[in-house]
């Protein structure tokens, strides 16, 4: 886990909005999606549950928020 991944996750967890979180993180939407997926793969857990365009934190994602 690197600093970029941590910042991306915290911004997404706090905003629950991919576009806004990407802007706050200083990266593109696609980079944010890739960064979050890489973090989830590295940790072997799901942090985010996208539900029909709405971002929700999983139980463990909310714990680490």
Beta strands, then each sheet from edge to edge (+ up, - down):
strand 1: 48-51
strand 2: 54-57
sheet 1: 1+ 2-
end
